[in-house]
Amino acid sequence: MSQLPVPFWSFDRKQDYRHLLNQRNDLLVLPWTQLKFNPLKPPDGVPPRRWAQVFSEIFSHSTDLLSGSTNYLLKQVIQLYKLYDLFTENSPPYPSTHELELLIEEEKLNYVRKQANYRDTVLNRLETLNLTAGTVFDCSTGFTIAEQLEQDVIFELDGLNRDVQNFITEILFAYVYEYRLSEGHRSQGLNHVFFLDEAKQVFSVYKERQDAAGIPEIDEITAKMREFGEGLVVGDQEASKLTESIKANTYTKLLLSTGDRNQFNAVSNAMNLSEQQRNYAQQLGVGEAVLQSGNGTPVPVNLRNHPIQKDITDQELEHQMAEKWEQLPVEKRERPIRFKEYVAPGRSNQPDEPEIVDDPQQVELSNEAQRFLKDIVENPFKPLTQRYEKFSSRYKGNKAKNELLENGVVIERTVSTGDGRLKLLEFTDKGRTYLEDQDIETHQEGRGGVVHQYWQQQVQELFGEAGWTAQIEVFDADAYVHMDEVELAVEIAMGPNDREIEHVEKHLSKDFEVWIVCRNPEVKTELQSKLKDKAVDEDCVQMMLVHDLVNIDPDRPTEG
């Protein structure tokens, strides 16, 4: 950084680089709390429709959305741009992610349709983004790319969750690329350099292997950026978790001392070291490295020591940067009348094309059946035998249940618990429509069918009894637990589906420990085989049956 003849941007996840202020005062150190940036404002010269596609791809990659949700998001961004009239005149005010969240939140959908699943998934990610990022995206225009590309900037992302850190990093990469492309900055030599430590968070090999998600947009952008004079320096202690693309497309590789054979092999294989060169490289000490430039012969080098004179505290940083922060441009959000009218309560899903929903078959239930129905809503995991206790006799309770079954409102599901079986009731599409028509609110904590949700609840209770808080559907896990230095993602596998492996790869990319809790031994065996085929690190994945949950010690998750 200190030797570069061109400006650089550094994405700092650990407050490592603010200390350069001891040697130079021309840096802009920008903690995320001081950053104002609207990712929905197209870069100068970039058509809104093109930027809508880029934004949707980057958002989906950084938050682990698949193609169905990505396509839904793209349609919503285009609709938002229409409401702001950006296709007629690409000028302020611009919508922010807060307006996008409101637009999706107010959309009226029939929950019988698959579109509703995409909507809920995208809305969940947007709500988390806006809530976690604080005021970062609360603007119409903010951080100006063209001006800031002329100076050295350190973006401090410490304190944000990983998905938001990744999104800010990736969208700024994309912003610069699209800006350079629109301005025709080709073949002008080196213009600017990006520095990215802990690079596996963005260039994750697990995401690269997800066939359902396609080639990550960030991989394609980085492969094309150098044509526009953008350089990239990435570093990571776990090179095996970096994408094959980033290892293949870097011109210069630097292997430092590492005690981990897997990480050593990942870099030495990329450098194509001979056996003699590998033996030498394994003896590297602190401050020593092996350097390879292009296809040249690897050579040993000594690295210059760069001592830190003193730590820069938050108070000292604010004292030095306050004036620069104050000068950063920002314009407040505005909502045009057309947008306000569109999201007003009571509007139809599409003003010009109202949604058409087939009338459900009329359902008429007795008072007893309605009592039974409300008990299912309030206590979805109560065993069937306990539901009969609300009635004067078992006969009346059974009669009310059969009335619900005969009307197609519910179906029975059986759960094998290891020490017996219990019966649960699950609403059908017809039943959910009936509840909506009757203004009966339901609360679903978890995803999938009632059996899947039941086991999610069991996992939550298991950790709760041990004093840990298990959160359902956080980080796209069936259950997520943060225990001191261990972050655990639990997946409930009702079948040997490929999506279970995709979920595992996503969690491992976040450095989570993973449990896969399988419905039966057949599911467990087949998923184990699929994990081996995908070369997933099995040391970080524990397989078990749902029956095994009662014997697990939640305080020692990796020894389960």
C-alpha positions in Angstrom: 0.0 0.0 0.0 2.8 2.4 0.9 4.7 1.8 -2.3 1.8 2.0 -4.9 2.0 4.8 -7.5 -1.8 4.7 -7.9 -4.7 5.1 -5.4 -6.1 2.1 -3.6 -9.2 0.9 -1.7 -8.9 -1.5 1.1 -11.8 -3.5 2.7 -10.8 -3.9 6.3 -12.6 -6.4 8.5 -10.4 -6.1 11.6 -9.3 -2.4 11.8 -5.8 -3.4 10.7 -5.1 -0.6 8.3 -6.2 2.6 10.0 -2.7 2.6 11.6 -1.2 3.7 8.3 -2.4 7.2 9.5 0.8 7.2 11.6 2.9 7.4 8.4 0.5 9.4 6.1 -2.3 11.9 6.5 -3.8 11.6 3.0 -5.8 8.5 3.8 -9.6 8.4 4.1 -10.5 5.9 6.8 -14.2 5.3 6.6 -15.9 3.1 9.2 -19.2 1.8 8.0 -21.0 4.0 10.5 -19.8 7.0 8.5 -20.4 5.5 5.1 -23.4 6.8 3.0 -23.9 4.8 -0.2 -27.0 4.0 -2.3 -26.4 0.7 -4.1 -29.6 1.3 -6.1 -28.4 4.5 -7.7 -26.9 3.5 -11.1 -23.3 4.5 -11.7 -22.8 7.5 -13.9 -23.4 6.5 -17.6 -24.9 3.1 -16.7 -28.5 2.4 -17.9 -30.9 1.7 -15.0 -32.0 -1.6 -16.5 -28.5 -2.9 -16.7 -27.7 -1.8 -13.2 -30.9 -3.5 -11.9 -29.5 -6.8 -13.2 -26.1 -6.2 -11.7 -27.6 -5.2 -8.3 -29.8 -8.3 -8.3 -27.0 -10.7 -9.1 -24.6 -9.2 -6.5 -27.3 -9.0 -3.8 -28.2 -12.6 -4.4 -24.6 -13.9 -4.4 -23.7 -12.1 -1.2 -26.9 -13.3 0.6 -27.0 -16.8 -0.8 -30.2 -16.5 -3.0 -30.8 -18.9 -5.8 -32.1 -18.1 -9.3 -35.9 -18.0 -8.5 -35.4 -15.4 -5.8 -32.9 -13.5 -8.0 -35.5 -13.2 -10.8 -38.2 -12.1 -8.4 -35.8 -9.4 -7.0 -34.9 -8.2 -10.5 -38.6 -7.7 -11.3 -39.1 -5.7 -8.1 -36.1 -3.5 -8.8 -37.3 -2.7 -12.3 -40.8 -1.9 -10.9 -39.2 0.4 -8.3 -37.2 2.2 -11.0 -40.4 2.7 -13.0 -42.1 4.3 -10.0 -39.2 6.7 -9.7 -39.3 7.3 -13.5 -35.6 6.5 -13.9 -36.2 4.9 -17.4 -37.4 8.3 -18.6 -34.8 10.5 -16.8 -31.9 8.9 -14.8 -31.7 11.7 -12.1 -32.4 12.2 -8.4 -34.2 11.3 -6.3 -33.1 7.6 -6.4 -34.8 4.8 -4.5 -32.9 3.1 -1.7 -33.0 -0.4 -0.3 -35.5 0.9 2.2 -38.0 1.7 -0.6 -37.3 -1.6 -2.1 -38.1 -3.4 1.2 -41.3 -1.4 1.5 -42.3 -2.2 -2.1 -41.9 -5.9 -1.6 -43.4 -5.8 1.9 -46.6 -4.2 0.5 -47.0 -6.6 -2.4 -50.2 -8.6 -2.1 -49.6 -12.3 -3.0 -51.6 -15.4 -2.9 -49.6 -17.6 -0.4 -50.7 -20.7 -2.2 -48.3 -19.7 -5.1 -44.6 -20.3 -5.2 -44.1 -16.6 -5.9 -44.8 -16.0 -2.3 -41.9 -18.1 -1.2 -39.5 -16.0 -3.3 -41.1 -12.8 -1.9 -40.6 -13.9 1.7 -37.0 -15.1 1.1 -36.0 -11.8 -0.6 -37.8 -9.7 2.0 -36.1 -11.6 4.8 -32.7 -10.7 3.4 -33.6 -7.1 2.7 -34.9 -6.6 6.2 -31.7 -8.0 7.7 -29.6 -5.8 5.4 -31.4 -2.6 6.3 -31.6 -3.4 10.0 -27.9 -4.4 10.3 -26.5 -1.6 8.1 -28.0 1.2 10.1 -27.9 4.4 8.1 -25.4 3.2 5.4 -28.1 2.9 2.7 -30.4 5.7 4.1 -29.8 8.2 1.3 -30.7 9.0 -2.3 -27.1 9.7 -3.3 -23.9 9.4 -1.2 -20.4 8.2 -1.6 -19.2 9.4 -5.1 -17.2 6.8 -6.9 -15.5 9.0 -9.5 -14.1 11.4 -6.8 -13.1 8.6 -4.3 -11.2 6.6 -7.0 -8.7 9.4 -6.9 -7.7 8.9 -3.3 -6.7 6.1 -0.9 -9.7 4.8 1.0 -9.9 2.2 3.8 -13.5 0.9 4.4 -13.8 -0.5 7.9 -16.5 -3.2 8.0 -15.9 -4.6 11.5 -19.1 -4.9 13.4 -21.4 -5.7 10.4 -22.5 -9.3 9.9 -20.8 -11.2 7.1 -23.5 -11.0 4.5 -23.7 -7.2 4.8 -19.9 -7.0 4.7 -19.8 -9.1 1.6 -22.6 -7.1 -0.1 -20.9 -3.8 0.5 -17.6 -5.1 -0.8 -19.1 -6.8 -3.9 -21.4 -4.0 -4.9 -18.5 -1.5 -4.7 -16.4 -3.8 -6.9 -19.3 -4.0 -9.4 -19.9 -0.2 -9.2 -16.3 0.6 -10.1 -16.3 -1.9 -13.0 -19.5 -0.6 -14.5 -18.3 3.0 -14.1 -15.0 2.2 -15.8 -16.9 0.3 -18.6 -19.3 3.2 -19.2 -16.4 5.7 -19.3 -14.3 3.6 -21.7 -11.3 3.4 -19.4 -9.6 0.6 -21.3 -5.9 0.0 -21.9 -4.8 2.9 -19.7 -2.3 1.0 -17.6 -2.8 0.5 -13.9 -5.3 3.0 -12.5 -6.3 1.7 -9.1 -5.9 -1.2 -6.8 -8.3 -3.1 -4.4 -7.0 -4.8 -1.3 -9.1 -7.5 0.3 -8.0 -9.5 3.4 -10.0 -12.5 4.6 -10.8 -12.9 0.9 -12.6 -16.2 1.3 -15.6 -14.4 2.6 -16.2 -12.9 -0.9 -14.3 -15.4 -3.1 -15.7 -18.5 -1.5 -15.0 -21.9 -3.1 -18.2 -23.2 -1.6 -20.3 -20.6 -3.4 -18.3 -21.3 -6.6 -19.4 -25.0 -6.4 -23.1 -24.3 -6.1 -24.4 -25.3 -9.5 -27.9 -24.0 -8.7 -26.6 -20.5 -8.2 -24.5 -20.3 -11.3 -21.1 -18.7 -11.7 -20.8 -15.9 -9.1 -21.1 -12.5 -10.6 -18.1 -11.3 -8.5 -15.9 -13.9 -10.2 -16.9 -12.7 -13.6 -16.3 -9.0 -12.7 -12.9 -9.6 -11.2 -11.8 -11.5 -14.4 -12.7 -8.5 -16.5 -11.6 -5.6 -14.3 -7.9 -5.7 -15.1 -8.7 -4.7 -18.7 -9.8 -1.3 -17.2 -6.7 -0.8 -15.1 -8.1 -2.2 -11.8 -5.6 -4.3 -9.8 -6.6 -6.7 -7.1 -4.6 -8.0 -4.1 -6.2 -10.7 -2.0 -4.9 -12.4 1.1 -6.1 -15.3 3.3 -4.7 -17.8 5.8 -7.0 -20.5 4.4 -6.2 -20.5 0.7 -8.1 -23.8 0.1 -11.3 -21.9 0.7 -10.6 -19.4 -2.1 -12.3 -19.8 -5.5 -10.4 -21.7 -8.2 -11.1 -18.6 -10.3 -9.3 -16.2 -8.1 -6.3 -18.5 -7.9 -6.2 -19.0 -11.6 -6.6 -15.3 -12.5 -4.0 -13.8 -10.2 -0.7 -12.9 -12.0 1.5 -12.8 -8.9 1.3 -15.4 -6.1 3.0 -15.1 -2.7 3.4 -18.2 -0.4 4.2 -17.4 3.2 4.9 -19.7 6.1 1.9 -21.9 7.1 1.7 -24.8 9.4 -1.4 -26.3 7.8 -0.7 -28.8 5.0 -4.1 -28.2 3.2 -3.4 -24.5 3.0 0.2 -25.0 1.9 -0.9 -27.5 -0.8 -3.6 -25.1 -2.1 -1.0 -22.4 -2.9 1.9 -24.7 -3.9 -0.4 -26.5 -6.4 -1.5 -23.1 -7.8 2.1 -22.2 -8.2 2.9 -25.6 -9.6 5.9 -26.1 -7.3 8.2 -29.0 -7.8 8.9 -31.4 -5.0 12.2 -29.8 -4.3 10.6 -26.3 -4.2 7.9 -27.6 -1.9 10.4 -29.0 0.5 12.1 -25.6 0.6 8.9 -23.7 1.0 7.8 -25.8 4.0 10.8 -24.5 5.9 9.9 -20.8 5.5 10.2 -18.6 8.6 8.5 -15.4 9.6 9.2 -12.6 7.0 10.1 -15.1 4.3 8.1 -16.1 1.3 8.1 -17.7 -2.2 7.1 -15.4 -5.0 5.9 -16.4 -8.5 5.1 -13.8 -11.1 3.2 -15.1 -14.1 4.6 -18.4 -15.3 8.1 -17.4 -14.1 10.3 -19.5 -11.9 9.3 -19.2 -8.2 11.9 -17.4 -6.1 12.5 -16.9 -2.4 12.1 -13.4 -1.1 12.5 -11.6 2.3 9.6 -9.3 3.2 10.1 -5.8 4.6 9.1 -5.4 8.2 6.4 -2.7 8.6 6.2 -1.9 12.3 3.1 -0.2 13.7 4.2 2.9 15.6 1.0 3.1 17.7 -2.6 2.0 17.7 -5.1 4.5 16.3 -8.1 4.5 18.7 -11.6 5.3 17.7 -11.3 8.7 19.4 -8.1 9.5 17.6 -9.6 8.4 14.3 -12.6 10.6 14.7 -10.3 13.6 15.6 -8.3 13.1 12.4 -11.1 12.2 10.1 -14.0 14.4 11.3 -13.4 17.1 8.6 -13.1 14.6 5.8 -16.3 12.8 6.9 -18.2 16.0 7.1 -17.2 16.8 3.4 -18.6 13.6 2.0 -21.7 14.3 -0.2 -25.1 13.0 0.7 -28.7 13.7 -0.3 -31.7 12.6 1.7 -34.2 10.0 0.5 -37.4 11.2 -1.2 -40.5 9.3 -2.3 -42.3 10.5 -5.4 -46.1 10.7 -5.3 -46.3 7.8 -7.7 -44.4 5.6 -5.4 -46.5 6.6 -2.4 -49.7 5.9 -4.2 -48.5 2.5 -5.4 -47.5 1.2 -1.9 -50.6 2.8 -0.2 -52.6 0.3 1.9 -55.4 -1.4 0.1 -53.8 -1.2 -3.4 -54.0 -4.2 -5.7 -50.8 -6.2 -6.5 -50.5 -4.6 -10.0 -52.8 -1.6 -10.7 -52.9 -2.3 -14.4 -53.1 -6.1 -14.1 -55.0 -7.1 -10.9 -54.1 -10.5 -9.5 -56.7 -13.1 -10.2 -57.3 -15.7 -7.5 -59.6 -18.7 -8.0 -62.4 -18.8 -5.5 -61.8 -21.7 -3.0 -64.5 -24.2 -2.5 -66.8 -23.0 0.2 -65.9 -24.5 3.7 -68.5 -24.6 6.5 -67.3 -25.9 9.8 -69.2 -26.6 13.0 -68.3 -24.7 16.2 -66.4 -27.8 17.5 -64.4 -28.0 14.3 -63.6 -24.3 14.5 -62.4 -24.8 18.1 -60.2 -27.6 17.0 -58.8 -25.5 14.1 -57.9 -22.6 16.4 -56.1 -25.0 18.7 -53.9 -26.1 15.8 -53.1 -22.5 15.0 -52.2 -21.7 18.6 -50.3 -25.0 19.3 -49.1 -26.5 16.0 -46.9 -29.2 17.7 -49.4 -30.5 20.2 -49.9 -34.2 19.9 -53.3 -35.2 18.6 -54.3 -37.1 21.8 -53.8 -33.9 23.9 -56.1 -32.0 21.6 -59.0 -34.2 22.5 -58.7 -33.0 26.1 -60.2 -29.7 25.1 -63.5 -31.5 24.5 -66.0 -33.1 26.9 -65.2 -36.5 25.4 -62.6 -38.1 23.1 -65.5 -38.9 20.7 -66.4 -35.3 20.2 -62.7 -34.3 19.7 -62.2 -37.1 17.2 -65.4 -36.0 15.4 -64.2 -32.4 15.1 -60.8 -33.6 13.7 -62.5 -35.8 11.1 -64.6 -32.9 10.0 -61.5 -30.9 9.3 -60.0 -33.9 7.4 -63.2 -34.4 5.4 -63.3 -30.8 4.4 -59.7 -30.9 3.2 -58.6 -28.3 5.7 -55.8 -30.4 7.4 -54.0 -33.6 6.8 -52.4 -36.0 9.4 -48.6 -36.3 9.7 -46.9 -39.0 11.8 -43.6 -38.3 13.6 -41.3 -41.1 14.8 -39.6 -39.9 18.0 -37.5 -42.9 18.8 -39.5 -43.9 21.9 -42.8 -43.8 20.1 -44.9 -42.0 17.5 -47.1 -38.9 17.7 -49.6 -37.5 15.2 -49.5 -33.8 14.1 -51.9 -31.9 11.9 -50.8 -29.8 9.0 -52.8 -27.2 7.1 -53.5 -27.7 3.4 -53.5 -24.9 0.9 -57.3 -25.0 1.2 -57.0 -24.7 5.0 -54.6 -21.7 4.8 -57.0 -20.0 2.4 -59.9 -20.6 4.9 -57.9 -19.2 7.8 -57.1 -16.1 5.7 -60.8 -15.6 4.8 -61.7 -15.9 8.5 -59.0 -13.4 9.5 -57.3 -16.0 11.7 -53.6 -15.1 11.9 -51.1 -17.8 11.9 -47.5 -17.7 13.0 -45.0 -20.1 11.3 -41.6 -20.2 12.9 -39.6 -22.4 10.6 -40.0 -23.7 7.1 -41.2 -26.8 5.3 -43.9 -29.1 6.6 -45.1 -29.5 10.2 -42.8 -32.5 10.8 -39.7 -30.4 9.7 -40.9 -27.5 11.9 -41.4 -29.9 14.8 -37.8 -31.0 14.7 -36.6 -27.4 14.4 -38.5 -26.7 17.6 -36.9 -29.8 19.3 -33.4 -28.5 18.4 -34.4 -25.1 19.8 -35.6 -26.6 23.1 -32.5 -28.8 23.3 -30.1 -25.9 23.3 -32.5 -23.8 25.4 -32.3 -26.4 28.2 -28.5 -26.1 28.1 -28.7 -22.4 28.4 -28.0 -21.5 24.8 -30.3 -19.6 22.4 -31.1 -21.3 19.2 -32.6 -19.1 16.5 -34.8 -20.6 13.8 -34.2 -19.5 10.2 -31.2 -17.2 10.9 -28.4 -17.2 8.3 -30.6 -19.5 6.2 -30.1 -22.3 8.7 -32.9 -24.5 10.2 -31.4 -23.5 13.5 -28.4 -21.2 14.3 -26.6 -21.2 17.7 -23.8 -18.9 18.7 -21.8 -20.6 21.6 -18.8 -18.6 22.7 -16.3 -19.1 19.9 -18.4 -21.7 18.0 -21.1 -20.8 15.5 -23.3 -23.8 14.8 -25.8 -24.3 11.9 -28.2 -27.2 12.2 -30.0 -28.6 9.1 -33.0 -30.9 9.4 -32.8 -33.4 6.5 -36.2 -35.0 5.8 -34.8 -36.5 2.5 -31.4 -36.8 0.6 -31.9 -33.6 -1.3 -29.1 -31.8 -3.1 -30.2 -28.6 -1.4 -29.0 -30.0 1.9 -25.5 -30.1 0.6 -25.8 -26.6 -0.8 -26.9 -25.4 2.6 -23.9 -27.1 4.2 -21.5 -25.4 1.7 -23.1 -22.0 2.5 -22.6 -22.5 6.2 -19.0 -23.7 5.8 -18.3 -20.6 3.8 -19.2 -18.6 6.9 -16.9 -20.8 9.0 -19.8 -22.4 10.9 -19.8 -25.8 12.4 -22.6 -27.9 10.9 -25.0 -30.5 12.1 -27.1 -32.5 9.7 -30.0 -34.2 11.6 -31.5 -36.9 9.3 -35.0 -38.4 9.4 -33.7 -42.0 9.0 -30.5 -44.0 8.4 -31.2 -44.1 4.6 -31.2 -40.3 4.4 -28.0 -40.1 6.5 -26.1 -42.7 4.3 -27.0 -41.0 1.0 -26.1 -37.5 2.3 -22.8 -38.8 3.6 -22.1 -40.1 0.1 -23.0 -36.8 -1.5 -20.8 -34.9 0.9 -17.8 -37.1 -0.1 -18.6 -36.5 -3.8 -18.5 -32.7 -3.2 -15.2 -32.9 -1.2 -16.8 -31.1 1.7 -14.6 -30.8 4.8 -16.2 -33.6 6.9 -14.4 -32.5 10.0 -16.7 -29.5 10.3 -19.9 -31.6 9.7 -21.6 -33.9 12.2 -24.2 -36.4 10.9 -26.9 -37.8 13.2 -30.5 -39.1 13.3 -33.4 -37.2 14.8 -33.6 -39.9 17.4 -30.0 -39.0 18.5 -30.9 -35.5 19.6 -31.9 -36.7 23.1 -28.3 -38.0 23.6 -26.5 -34.9 22.3 -24.5 -32.6 24.7 -25.2 -29.1 23.3 -22.2 -27.7 25.2 -19.9 -29.9 23.0 -21.4 -29.6 19.5 -18.4 -30.9 17.6 -18.2 -34.0 19.7 -21.9 -34.9 19.1 
